Amino acid sequence: MSYVKWDLSGDIGILIINRPEKKNALSWELREEIFQTIKKLEEKELKAIIITGVNDVFVSGADLSKMKDYTEEEAREASLHGSRIFSYIEDMKIPTIAAINGWALGGGLELALSCDIRICSENARFGQPEVRLGIIPGYGATFRLPRIVGMGRAKELIITGRIIDANEAKEIGLVSKVVKKEELMDEAKRIAKGISPARIAIGYAKDAINKSFDMEKEDAIKYISFLYGRLYNTEDAKEGITAYLEKRRPRFKGK
């Protein structure tokens, strides 16, 4: 049975998590299907990929029915599996938008954290409640959440397991926009359409942001300058500057 649906809206890919009977809970199989679908969409040279869930759930968390009998080794392998998939999403050249349409808890919030842009509907709820089960987030929240909302807020959310609403998520910078439920996908598509078609530059920009964040200042400057210089070997860079000077739209080719 397929737990993931996908569609195209022009040059925008849409990945829909579709496991309503388990509130889109992340089993090993669902994580793997998300990964394979992402790779399939990645081949289509899209401007962006939107990730969302069916009904009023983004992802409710991990599938606890599969986890209660884990051995230490099985738990470690599951954590590595999810972490590697979410890191792939974070590092891929195509921008990703999490359109969070309801509950985003545990692994669901970790999936959203791996996306470049997060927006949500008014009914969305967020949390890392793993400590209430005697475990910790396993797919990267302890690494990504402090980078997004700050160390203090991240510690408070992870240590208490507190659930927050859409407005608080916006206030602390976890999401960039809150919209009405019926407007969520239209807003996600609007944001996606506003992304530059210069795919190579977008990929380099993501790389520069992700890798330079924790570097020492001089190392970050050197790395960013390296990427900046490499872009001038591309046809797109020459086309973009030429088009601006000639007062016309650039015709990027991804080369």
Buried (B, 14 or more C-beta within 10 A) or exposed (E): EEBBEBEEBEBBBBBBBBBEEBBBBBBBBBBBBBBEBBEEBBEEEBBBBBBBBBEBBBBBBBBEEBBEEBEEEEEEEBBEBBBEBBBBBBEBBBBBBBBBBBBBBBBBBBBBBBBBBBBBBEBBBBBBBBEEBEBEBBBBBBBBBBEBBEEEBBBEBBEEBBBBBBEBBBBBEBBEBBBEBEEBBEBBBEBBEEBEBBBBBBBBBBBBEBBBEEEEEEEBEEBBEEBEEEBEEBEBBEBBEEBEEEEEEBEBEEE
